[in-house]
Amino acid sequence: MERTHAYIFIVFATLLGLFEGPAEIACVAAILSIFFTQRFRGFRFSFIEIGILVWVIAGVFGLISAESRPSSEDMLRPLLALAFLVGLFGFRRLSVSQSSKVVFAFVIALLVNASYGFLQFSFGELPLDSLLLANPKSPQVHIPNHYGLRTVSGLYYNRLKLAHMAIPALGLLLIPTIALRRAFTPARKILYVLASLVLFVAVVITQARMALAALIISFIFTALVLARLRYILFLFAGTLIAAILTFGMRFGVERIQAIGTDFGIRAKIFGIGLSLFEDSPLLGIGHGMYRIKATAIKDDSWAASYLVDAHQLYLHVLAETGIVGFIGFFGMVALSLIFLIREVRRTRKEETVDSVALRVLLFVLVAYLSLGLFHFPLHHAPVALMFWFVLGLTSSIRHHRKANPALSFFDESNGEERVT
């Protein structure tokens, strides 16, 4: 079962980088594997886990009291938080080599996804698109305001999903390259940088401006916490490449020029979210109820895309789960963030698997929180799975640090159970 558990994690990571539906099934399989290998034994609740329960319970009250029910997709979205359990228990007792295989599988899957996206960008709609996509003409797979031109979306069939999922993959490639420079051969460094370049270019030509901004913000934040010049140099190089690519494409320039208009649209969407919050400020309107409640108050000037979600993580949580759920959700996030900042700062001079893992988790969490300023990233299943997994793994390391401060989190015994 121990070996099977590692294989299940590799499959989960691969599918998470390719398709969202199979990844959700693999997430359930990973939870069952956690149960059968009894990785939950000895666990004690902390304020992070309590925060999640508060958020879940607050949203359930609004859902129960609602006169109508949302779509199954909206109502079941909170279940994606089960990926927190995968992060919380799944990596316990995994060896460094097994963990590396999980990371490798996820990154390779994202590279395959991005490479397929380049074909879409170069040749337009492909035969596989019509086979797997219910609506190949969906606006979400085309350049905004140019629906006749295919953009990079890969096998997710949504350009934002690919852009947002490339963020953790870039962290897993770039941060070890910078931090473990002495352990990496020159050939391996070049390979990692080239793979990072492929993913970074894919993010740029998805036309997802906020994903690019989130990457930059997260890199700046991580560099400031570490106080390392090398991170700033990588950031400068990446920003320069992004600027050249963006201003080298007419559509990229148009996206930049449309920022003012998009801010006006966002202001209107935020107004809808605030009105829903005012309807039920304490416990919110309920999990998954945003779309159906927003549709009920729409007028002819509101496009359907305005009503899907609040287009902001913070406002959406506030509207659906109220002040109580907001405190639970972001209390949990704040505790995780504070822990990561403290530990990354404390281990900034180390070149170990633990220290690199902490930096990657900080990088991804800050990026998603930055993304949440103008998007609701939990709307997309693969992004939500990754978000909850990162929080779960952060909590797992935090529990381990408190119980075994001198012991590495990642087992270096090649898969044999560690005795503590």
N, C-alpha and C positions, 0 to 999 in steps of 0.2 A: 504493500500500500504506500510506503514511503516513496518508492521509485515511481509508482503510478501517479502519486500526487505531483511530483515534479513534471511528469509528462503532461498532465492535465493543465498545469500552469503554462507550459510551453504552447499548448494548443490554444488556450485562452488568450495569451499574448499575441499569437499569430492572427487569430480571428479578430481580435480587437483592432489590429492594424489593417484589416481588410474589409470585413463586413460586420454590420452592427447586429443583425438578427442572430446569426450563429454565435456571435460573441456573447449575447445575452444567455443563450443556452449553455455555453461553456462556463459562464459565471456561475450558473446554478450547479453545474457539475463540480466546479471548484469548491463551492460551499459544502456539497455532499462529501467531497474528499476530505475537507477539514473536519467534518463530523466523524468520519470513519477513522481518521488518523488521530483523533482526539487532541487536536492542536489547541482547543479551547480550554483544556484543563489548567487549573490554577489561575484563571483570569479573574481580575477584580475590576469593577466599574470605576471609571474616573469621570471628571466633569465633562470630558469630550464626549463620551458615550451618552451621558445624561443629556447633553445638549441636543444630540440627535433625537433621542426619545421625546424631548420637549417639542422639537420641531414637528415630528411625526404626529404626536397626539394633538397638537394645536390645529393642524390641518385636517385631521379626521373629524373634529367637531363640526367644522364648517361643511364638510362633505356630507355628513349624516343629516344635517338640518336643511340641506338644499332640496328644493322642490323638484329639480330635474337633475339628471346625471350627465356628466361629461362623456366624451368619447373614451373608448377603452385605452387609446394611446395616452390621452391626457391623465386619466384617472390612475393608470398603472405606472406613470413616470416616477413617482416617489419610490417604487420598488427597485429602481436602479441603484438606490442607496445601499442595497444588499452587497454591492461591490466593496463597501466599507469593511464588511466582514472578511472578504477575500484579502484585503490589505492588512487587516488587523491580525488575522491568524495564519494566512497562507504562507508567508515567508518565514514563519518560525521553524527553525531546524533545517531550513534549506541551506545547502552548502554554497560556497562562493561560485563554484563551477556550475551548479544548477541554476543559481540566480543569473549568472552571466548568459546562460542559454536562453532563459526567459527574455532577458533584455535584447539579445541578439535576434530572437524570433520576432519581437515586436518591431524593431528597427528595420529589419529586412522586409517585413510586410508593408510598412509605411513607404519604403523605397519602391517596392513593386507598385503600390497604389499611386505614388507620385509619377513614376515612369509611365504608367498607363495614362495618367492625366496629361502628360506631355503629348502623347499621341492624339488625345482629344483636342488639345489646344492647337496642334499643328494641322490636323486633318478634319476636324469637326466631328459630327456624330459618327460613331463607329458601329459596326454590326452588333457587337456585344451590348451596346447601350440599349438597343431595342429589345434584346433578348431578356435582359435583367431589370430594366427600368420600366415601371408602369407608365410613366409619362416622360419620354425623352425630350419633350419640348418644354419641360418645367423651367420657369425663370431661375430656379436655384442652380441650374447647371450651365447657365449662360452668363456672359459678361453683362453686368447691370446696365440697363437701358440699351443694350445691343443684343436682343434675344436671338438674333440670327447667328451669333458667333459663339461657338462652344468654348468654355473656359476649362481650367483644370478642376476636376472634381474627383477623378479616380473612380474606384469601385464603390465609394460611399454614395456617389450620385448626389452630392451636395457640396458645393465648393467650400462652404464654411466648415463642414465637418472635416474635410481634408486639411484645411488651414489650421484649425484648432487642434487636431490630433498630431500635426507635425511639430507642435510646440514641445511636448514631452520627448518626442524622438530626437529633436535637436538638442535638448538638454542632455539626453543620454549619450549623444555623440560628442558634443563640444566640451562639456564640463570634464569628463574623464580625460579627454585629450589635453586640456589645459592643466588639470590637477595632477595627473599621473604621467607627466612628461618624461620622467626618468625611467619609468617602467615600460614605456612604449618604444618600440623600434621606430626609426624614421619612416619606414614603409607603412607601418600601421597608422602613424599620425597622418600621413598623406591620404591614406584610404579613408580615415574618419573625416578629414576635412573635405574631401571630395564628396562623400556621402552627405555631409552637412550642407554642402553647396547645392546639391540636387534638391534636398528638401526645402532649403531656404528660397531657391528660385521658384519652386512650386508654390510656396506661400505667397510670394510677390505676385505671381501671375494668376492666382485665384481672385485677385482684386479685393481681397479681404483686408481692408485698411487697418481695422482694429486689431487683427491678429498680428500684423507687423508691428503696430505700436506696442502691443502687449509684450512681444518678444524684446523690443528695445528697453521698455520700462523694467522688465524682469532682469535683463542682463545688467542694467545700471544698478538696480537694487542689490543683486547678488554681489556685484563688484564692490559696492560700497560696504556691505557687511564684511566681505573678505579683505577689503583694502588691498586688492591685488591689481597691478597695472596691466597684467596680461589679459584680464577680462575686458578691460577698457579698449585694448588694442583690437581684440576680436570684435567688439561692439562697433568700433569705428569702421573696420573693414566691412562688416555686414551692412551697416547703414549706407556706406558708399555704394555697395553693390545694389542694394534696394533702390537707391536714388537713381542710379544709372538705368536700371531695368524699368523703373516706373516712368521716368521722363523720356525713355526711349520708345515708349508705346503711346500712341494717341489715346487709347482707352484709359491708360493709367493716368495721363494728364487730366482727362475728363473727370475721372474719379476724384482726383484732388480738388479740381475746380468745383465739384458738386458738394463739397463738405458743408458749405453754408446752408444749402437747401436741405441736406440730410439732417443737420442740426434742428432745423425748423420742424421737420417730420418727427424727429425724436421727441421734441418738446410736446408735440400733440399726443404722441403715444404715452409719454410720461403722465400727461394730464389724465388720460383714461385710467392708468394704474393708480394714480392718487385718488381718483373718484371712487374706485373699487375699494381701496383701503379705508376711505371715510365711511363706506357702507358698513364695514365690520372691522373696526380698528383693533379690537383686543385679540380675537382668535382667527381673524381673516375669513375669506370667503370659502376656503377649503381647498385641499389638494386637487389640482387639475381643473378647477372651476373657472380659471381666468378667462379662457376663450368663450365659454358659454355666457358668462356674466358680461364680458365686454361686448359681445354680439348683441345682447339685449339692450344696450344703451347707445348703440352706434347711430350715426346719421349718414346721409348720402355722401358726405365728404370724406369718410373714413374708408380706406381701402381694406380689403380682407386681411392683408399682411399686418396691418396695424393691430389686429385683434388676437393674433396668435398667442403672444405673451407680452410682457411689459418691456421687452428689449433692454432690460437691465436686471442683473441678478438681484441686487439689493431691493429694488422696488417690487419685483415679482415675489420674492419671499415675504415681503411686508404685506402685499395684497392678499396672498393666498393663506398665510398662516398668522397674520396680525403681529402685534407687538410681542406677544408671548413666543410665537414661533421664530420671529426675527432674533430675539435675544438668545434662544436656544441654538439656532443655526450659526449665527455669527459669533456667539460666545465660544462655540466649538471651534470655529475657524480661527478666531483670535488666539485661543490657547495653543492651537497647533502652530500658528505663525510665530508666536512668541518663543515657543520651544525650539523651532527650527532656527530662528535668528540667534538665539543664545548658543545652541550647539554648533552651528556653523561658525560662529565667531570664536568659540572656544577651541575648535579643531582646525582653524584656518591654516595652521602651519603643518598639519599632518597630510600624508599622502597614503591614505588607507581606503579600503572599500567602504567602511562606515562613513568616513568624512565626505567622500564623493557622493554617496547615497543621500546624505543630508543636504548637500548643495543642490543636487538634482531636484529633490522634493521641494526645497525652498523656491527654486527657479520656476517649477511648474505651478506651484500654488500661487505665487505672486503674479505669474502670467495670467492665470485664469481669473484671479480677482481683478486684475486690470482689464481683462476682456469683459468682465461683468459690468463695467461702467456703461457700456453701450450695447451689450448683448446679454441674452439669457443663455449662457453656454449649456446649462442643464437641459435645455430643450432637445438637444441632439443626444441620442442614446450613447454613442461611443464616447463622447466628451464627458457625459455624466458619469459613465462607468469609470473613466480615468480619474475624474475629479474625486469621486468617493474612494477609489482605490488609493490615491495619494494620501488622502486624509487618514484612511485606515492604517496604511503603512507607517505614517508619521506617528499615530497613536501607539502602534505596536512598538516602535523604537523607543518612544517615550516611556512606556511601561517597562521595557527592558532596561533602559538607563537607570530607572529608579530602583529596580530590583538587583541589577548586576552592573554597577557603574564601571567596573574595571574589565568587563568581558565584552568582546566584540559581538554585535548583533548577528552578523552573518557567520554561519558555522563553517569553519575551515577544515572540517574532518572528513571532507569528500563524501558527505551524505550520511555518515554514521551519526546516530543520535548523540548529542552532546550532554555530558553530565555536569550540572552546575551545583 
